[in-house]
Amino acid sequence: MADETCQSLDDTIARAAEQWPSSPHYVLEDQISRSFIAGYNRIRTGGEELLADTVVIFPMLKFDTWYVLAGLDGCFVFWTELAPDLMQKLMDNGPRGPVDPRDEEF
């Protein structure tokens, strides 16, 4: 029986894909997901630490924006909107060191 507080990540991704039919979506590989999560947690301002085991991106190519959805144990737990360059910076620098928090506010 599913946890009543769990919003299905798969259902959320399906709804997002319907909302943005012209945008492909990609499930990040495990190492890249961990890098993104580590980088995000380094620069977040307030709120709880992001805990996730799945990260999916929807790049909005016409708008130079990427939506990021994340889940833990099949449950949707997080979303944010990022510029592609910040997304890349988070993935590149997540496990290696601090990212300058002035780059982007959350």
C-alpha positions as CSV (number, residue, x, y, z in Angstrom):
1,M,0.0,0.0,0.0
2,A,1.4,3.4,-1.0
3,D,2.1,6.0,1.6
4,E,-0.7,8.6,1.6
5,T,1.8,11.4,1.8
6,C,3.7,10.2,-1.2
7,Q,3.0,12.0,-4.4
8,S,4.2,9.6,-7.2
9,L,7.4,10.9,-9.0
10,D,6.3,8.9,-12.1
11,D,2.9,10.6,-12.1
12,T,4.5,14.0,-11.6
13,I,6.9,13.4,-14.5
14,A,4.0,12.3,-16.7
15,R,2.0,15.4,-15.9
16,A,5.1,17.6,-16.5
17,A,5.6,15.9,-19.9
18,E,2.0,16.6,-20.8
19,Q,2.4,20.3,-19.7
20,W,5.6,20.7,-21.8
21,P,5.1,18.3,-24.8
22,S,7.9,20.1,-26.8
23,S,10.5,19.6,-24.1
24,P,12.2,16.2,-23.8
25,H,13.1,15.1,-20.3
26,Y,16.1,13.2,-19.0
27,V,16.7,11.1,-15.9
28,L,20.2,12.0,-14.8
29,E,22.6,9.1,-14.2
30,D,23.4,8.3,-10.6
31,Q,26.7,10.1,-10.3
32,I,25.4,13.2,-12.1
33,S,22.4,13.2,-9.8
34,R,24.6,13.0,-6.7
35,S,26.7,15.8,-8.0
36,F,23.7,18.0,-8.6
37,I,22.2,17.3,-5.2
38,A,25.6,18.0,-3.5
39,G,26.0,21.2,-5.4
40,Y,22.4,22.3,-4.7
41,N,22.8,21.6,-1.0
42,R,25.9,23.7,-0.9
43,I,24.2,26.9,-2.2
44,R,20.6,26.5,-1.0
45,T,19.4,29.4,1.1
46,G,17.1,28.1,3.8
47,G,14.8,25.1,3.7
48,E,15.7,21.6,4.3
49,E,18.6,19.7,2.7
50,L,17.6,18.1,-0.6
51,L,17.4,14.3,-0.2
52,A,16.7,12.5,-3.5
53,D,17.7,9.4,-5.4
54,T,16.3,10.4,-8.8
55,V,16.7,13.7,-10.6
56,V,14.9,14.5,-13.9
57,I,15.5,17.6,-16.0
58,F,13.2,19.3,-18.5
59,P,15.3,21.7,-20.6
60,M,13.1,24.4,-22.0
61,L,15.2,25.2,-25.0
62,K,13.1,28.1,-26.2
63,F,13.3,29.9,-22.9
64,D,16.9,29.1,-21.7
65,T,15.4,27.5,-18.5
66,W,15.6,24.0,-17.1
67,Y,13.1,22.6,-14.7
68,V,14.5,20.0,-12.3
69,L,12.2,17.5,-10.6
70,A,13.5,15.1,-7.9
71,G,12.2,12.1,-6.1
72,L,13.1,9.8,-3.2
73,D,11.9,6.2,-3.0
74,G,9.5,6.9,-5.9
75,C,7.9,9.9,-4.2
76,F,8.1,13.4,-5.7
77,V,10.0,15.7,-3.2
78,F,11.4,18.7,-5.0
79,W,11.3,21.0,-8.1
80,T,13.2,24.1,-9.1
81,E,13.8,26.2,-12.2
82,L,17.4,26.9,-13.1
83,A,19.4,28.5,-15.9
84,P,21.4,25.9,-17.8
85,D,24.8,27.4,-16.9
86,L,23.9,27.1,-13.1
87,M,22.7,23.6,-13.6
88,Q,26.0,22.7,-15.2
89,K,28.0,24.5,-12.5
90,L,26.1,22.5,-9.8
91,M,26.8,19.2,-11.5
92,D,30.4,20.1,-12.1
93,N,31.2,21.4,-8.6
94,G,28.8,19.5,-6.4
95,P,31.2,16.8,-5.0
96,R,34.4,18.8,-5.3
97,G,34.0,22.0,-3.5
98,P,31.9,25.0,-2.7
99,V,29.9,26.9,-5.3
100,D,29.7,30.6,-5.0
101,P,26.2,31.2,-3.6
102,R,26.0,34.6,-5.3
103,D,25.6,32.9,-8.6
104,E,21.9,32.3,-8.2
105,E,19.4,32.7,-5.4
106,F,16.9,30.0,-4.6
